[in-house]
Amino acid sequence: MRKLGLILLVLGLAACSALGMTACGSGSSGKEGGTLTGSYASFPDYLDPALSYTAEGWTAMYDTYLPLLTYAHANGTDGNEIVPALAESLPKITNGDKTYTLTLRKGLEYSDGTPVKASDFKSSIERLFKLNSPGTQFYESIVGAEEFARTKSGDISGIEADDETGKITIELTRPRGTFTNELGMLFAALLPAGTPAKNLTAAPPPATGPYTIAKVEQGRAWSYVRNPAWARSNSELVSEVPDGHFDKIEISIVSNSSTQVNEIEQDETQWMQTPPPADSYPEIKDKYEGTQFRVEHPINLYFFWMNTSKAPFDDLKVRQAVNYAVDSRALERIYSGSLVAAHQILPEEMPGHEAFDLYPHSMAKAKELLAEANPSDRKITVWTNDEDVNKEAGVYYNGVLEELGFDTTLKVIKATVYFPPVIGSKKTPDLDTGWFDWYQDYPHPNDFFQPLLSGESIAPVFNTNFAQIDVPKLNEKIARLEQEQLGPEQETEYAELDREYMELAPLVPYGTNTVSTFVDSEIDLGKVIFNLTFGQDLTSFQLK
Amino acid sequence: MASEPNAESGPAGASPWGLALRRLRRNRVALAFGALLVLIVAFVLAAPLWAEQVAETGPNRGHTLEKIEVDGQQREVVDVEGRPIGPVWLGAGGKFFLGADGRLGRDEMVRLMYGGRASLFIGFSATLLTTVLATVLALLAGYYGGWVDSLISRVLDTIWAFPVLLLGIALGIALALGGLKIGPLEIPSGSIWITILIIGGVLVPYMARPLRGTVLSLREKEFVEAAVAGGAGPLRVMFGELLPNLSSTIIVFFTLGIANAMLFEAALSFLGVGVQPPDTSWGSMVGDGFELIGSSPLLTILPGTMIFLTVLSVNVFGDGLRDALDPRSKVLLEAHAGIAEPEGTPI
């Protein structure tokens, strides 16, 4: 009996200890206040929510500028959930999916003390068009938006805002199943009415989120402080966005990623936004994974495209041969283990993804198909950019095509001009085949099919349908699905679409690339949130 | 240098070329570096032989997923995390003698040999182009003088006014996309000839200006006056009288220019605007290896050492050649540097 009592005591202590540890890992313990220091390899494109269209910029402003809706501050696919931010709730969709109605939360303020008004949404969307922002493409379906884009005068008649009640009504010209996602993009973040229609990176506009950008040294550094309006009112109202643990955040630009790594290892900087250099990636992963280093899986697709509008890639057998010839396992090694091999269009974390591989690597099968096709034109130009691993991926692809018997010319173009000026322009000669990557704008499968594969996306400039594939039946399917709200039925259709396009083989998808969160020994890695759309959530960083 | 004080004196009746050869043979340091240069050239010329008979691979062929047997053990050319195999020397019968070049798993030894061919070829061809252009321009400017001289000199000054590396990079980027098309001459982008043209073009003023000075002084010599009095036309005077007297200077400039052009090519390729992938040169190998300098420093050190040795040997041999062909120039240079008083009549 005494023995049994002792066993129960030990088990009880062990259980308490385990519970305590669990609480430590995920609960509210940990230090508050202080300054978080971080480094980027390069300055973001813009620190203006209306203009930034890079992962770096979106990470920098995720916790600063809030749209009416946002994406859950959560890891993995949980972060794909759209939640209300400045709006009271998710939109009410009526009128055959063409009218979106939202209500602004009452009592919100900007960091400068200005009250947030419903009409700020309208002026913020209009500011996008005045700035010719790359984000305008997501809001062109609002009634009156195209006219406003042309004239830059008057207003967008499809947005009605009542500052008294906070009610915002958005009328669309046609149903758009992705519009809820688009309301959660940084482009739709609210800024005070009268915010100048110019790039405000040097002096970013007032914020609504937990942090506000306090100082910018363009090209060198920027810093955040807590948003006074957040503590005053917004925090209580916007419960979906966390408060953050640090009082101040200082980000500096360290262009050499090896130096960034050294600074982390020596506890001089607490976080690096950039992945470690490929050279030291395996070593850092081995040494710090689980304690200071974590592999993240943003939704993206790395692929080679083949121009289906001209020989030799106008022949299905040639495209299928290339798909068989490219070996994703080799590319995994070329990407130093940061790439996760895949051979389909929809990445794993994307709704609608169903795993399949129509073209398991077989050089013999590839040569057999090519012999059957016997293309008369074998002289092709292969395009890639000069970024570290992408260049090597291009060289690898060039080698594969040579092995298949093509007479190739490899063109390695500066990454800064690769897209859109070079491969996005139909004026560029010899756009036969090449490399590209595509990162999601939001977690919706349409964001991959529409720009990359719909015939409607073929454009003389800013062309994103690099394969120039134009199949009316599939274009119609994309257009129809775009109008429908995403649900299980649509996800199944997107999965079918994935297979249908891969049967036509306009692309050679070879995988999704990972990024990483690398922090110093003082930061609690377990608490750092990586949102699949916005990257690291600055509010989640906390000292152990 | 190890030249004798009276090395320029020789037996009566010996030709100037014979005298120069004799002086060169006495300069043992120059000869040693000349021999090193010959060895390097032989090394790179043997590239196809090594690639086919020993390494059994080409310079651009990747072996990312392959395994090789090293001293009876199977080893991956590139491991699952992208780390290339290091030097295996003769452990795999000469395959991957210096290891793999990176994540693409190409044979580093084969690429070093082929890269050297490209570097030397560009260095030689670009300098040849520079020499031809510079000589013609110098002869025209120096012989005619007047507005012809002014025009040519101002054009050369304009090119000279640009920082040479920046000019090379700018041209490299501009020609990277569409190549070069001037009338019937069409060079596709990525061609090695683009690099040759850039280097050959931007270095012209550095050779043409001193040559022009020499032509200006030669033009006043009696043998030129005699030729003109004898009815020789401008072309005959320039190419029949002045050019032979410029030859020793041109040979010296040409030799030293090769080293300069090779360094220029290395810089351009390191910066990504010289030799384009998948082709390689020692400069681009340094650039590619630099990305892996932490884990595989040899990938940078080896091509860097080859550039260093080649440029050093070309320079020292070129110096020796200059001393042999034109001993007075050495005395003059030393005089300018405050080493010795000039002897004889300066040119």
Interface residues (C-beta under 8 A of the other chain):
Chain A: S258 P277 A278 D279 S280 Y281 P282 E283 K285 D327 R329 A330 E332 R333 I334 Y335 S336 G337 D386 D388 V389 K391 E392 G394 V395 Y396 N398 G399 E402 T409 L410 K411 V412 I413 K414 V422 T428 P429
Chain B: N60 R61 G62 T64 L65 V78 D79 V80 E81 G82 R83 G102 R103 L104 I173 A176 L177 G178 P188 S189 G190 G272 Q276 P277 P278 E291 L292 I293 G294 S295
